[in-house]
Amino acid sequence: MSSFTRLFTATMLIAPWTLLGLPANAQAPSTPAPAPAQQAAPSADIPDQKLDAAAAVLTRVASIQQDYEKRVTTASANDKKRLTQEANVAMMKAVTDQGMSVDEYNGIIDTAQKVPAVRQKLEQRLSTQKQ
């Protein structure tokens, strides 16, 4: 699996549960890596349209993960790898279907994890989607 796929998978699988306060997938690192000192603070100026899209992606990714978790638990070793790849493709499609790039989506999730105001806006959108 390429480093991009591993990073994307980890981010996509961790993000919904981090924001919703649910336990993260086992792929989540136990302690976050320290941020480089020169890294700029994430901007809280994310357009509402992008936050709406990110919330839609989070909802879709959570659904995809639940679906594929069920499939993987009963699959053979060979099928597990194939199913993981299918899940990655489905998650990437969930991002692009909302008119976002994977990097853009990951940036919004990263910002939401670091900036409480952005996280709150995203959580409000998620709770609205559930209703």
N, C-alpha and C positions, 0 to 999 in steps of 0.2 A: 504494500500500500504506500503511495507517495506521501511525502510530508504534508503536501497540500490537503490531501484527502484526510489524513489523520487529524490535522488541525481543524479542518472544516467539520469533520465528524464530531470531534470533541466539543467544539463551539456549539454546533447545532444541537447536540444531545444535552449539553449542560445548560444552555441558555434558558429554555422554557422552565426548567425546574428551579433554577437560581432565582429567576424573577418571581415565580409563583410561590416560593418558599417551600417547595417540595424537595425530597432527597434527589440529589443529582445521580446520574448514571455512574456506574463503576469506573468508567473511563476518566472521570474527573480527577485532577490531581488533588492530593490531600491538602497541600498548601500552595497558594498561588505564588508564582515566580515573582520576585521583586521587580518592579518597573524600573527601567533605566532612568537615571537622574535627569538626563537631557530630554526625555520624552515630555512633550507638551501635554497639559491637562486637556482632556476631551472637551469639546465644545457642547454646550447645552442648547445651542441654536439649531435644532433639527426641525425642519418643516413638519407641520401637522400631517401632510400627505405621506411623508416618509414614515412617521410614527404609526400611522394607520396601516401602511403596508407591512411594517415590521411586526405589528400585532397580528395581522393576518397570517404572516409567515410563522410566527411562534405557535399559533393555534394549529396550523396545518402540520408543522413539524412534530408537535406533540402527538397528533393523531397518527402520523406516519410511524413515529417511534413505538407507540403502543401496538400498532398493527404488526410491525416487524419483530418486536420483542416476542409476541405470541408465536409467530412463525419460527423464529430462530430457536426458541426453547425446545421445539419438537423436531427440529431439522437434524439431518446427518451432518457430519463435519464438513463434507464437501458442499452441501447446500448452505451451511452457515456463511461461508465466504461469499457465495453468490448472492444470498439474501442481504448481506451487509452492503455489497456493492449496489444492489437494487435500491436499498434504503438511501444510500448516499446520493444516487441519481435522483430519486424522488424528492429528497430534501433540497437539492440544488434547483430542481424544477420549481419547487414551492417558492423559492426566492425569486427566480427569474420571472415566474408567472405574475409576480407583484411589481414587475418593472424595476427590480433592483439587481445590482451585482452582488456576488457573494461577499466581496470586500466591503461594499457599502453596508450590507446587512450586518456583517460581523462588527463593523465600526459602530453601528447604532447599538448593538447589544453590549459591546464593550463600554460605550458611553453610559448606557442605562445601568450597568453594574457599578460604575464609578460616580455618577452624578445623580443624587437622590431626586432632583426635580424631573429629570428625564425618565428615571425608573417609575416615578409616580404617574407620569403622563401615559407611559406604556401600560402600566398595570390598570389604569382607568379604562383604557381601550380594550384590554383583555376582559375585564369584568363586564363591559358593555356588550362584547361579542357573546358572552355566555348567556345573556338574558334573552 
